[in-house]
Amino acid sequence: MKDIIPNNYFWQDGVIRLRAIQPEDWEEHYNNRFDTPARRLVDYEVELPPTMVEAKRFAEEFADFSANQGRIMFTIENFECENVGGINLNSIDERNGTFSIGIQINRDHRGNGCGTRAMRILLRYAFFERRLNKFNVSILEGNDASEKMMKKLGCIQEGIRRQVVYTNGKYLNEILFGMTKEEFEQMEDKVLIK
C-alpha cells in the first residue's frame, strides 16, 4: 500500500485526527464506562454497569460510518495512533440548519487541548461542508472543563434550564450554549491571526 501523506487532510490538525470508529475501539468504549464522574457529565445519569458485549456491539454498529441513526461517530486519535476519545455530530436538523456535538476524551488525555482541537475540526465540517448554521449544546452544571472549552471555542451562553437533571441525589441545572456559523468564522479568524 502506498504511504499516505496527510499534510492537507481535512480531518486533522497538527496534533490529532478524526477517523471512523473501528471494531477494535470497543475496549476504549468499555474502559470509559468505568469513569462514572465523566459519564455522568456526558449522559446526565449513572449508567448501568458496562458489559463487553455492549461495548463490542457499539463499536461494530458505528464502525466505518455504517450506522445511519442521525449521529456521525468518530474516534479521535493522536499521531501516535492512540485512541484519545470520541466525538459525534448529532441532532442534525437540515431544515433549520442546527446541530449538536457530543464528545468524550479518555481520562489519560484530558486537559491537553485534544477536545478543543477535535471540536474545531467537526465544527468546520458542519458549518463549511454541511451548510449548517447553528451549533447548540448543553452541559451539566459543574462540568467546568466543558464550559471552559465552549467559551474557548467562542460559544455564547444562551440560558440555563434550572433543576432539570436529577443525579447524585440533587437537581442540577443544564447550561445552554450556542454559536452561529458567523460567530465561528470570526473566532477562526482570530485563531489564524495568532
Secondary structure by P-SEA (a helix, b strand, c coil): ccccccccccccccccccccccccaaaaaaaaaaaaaaaaaacccccccccaaaaaaaaaaaccccccccbbbbbbbcccccccccccccccccccccccccccccccccccaaaaaaaaaaaaaacccccccbbbbcccccaaaaaaaaaaaccccccccccccccccbbbbbbbbbccaaaaaaaaaaaaac
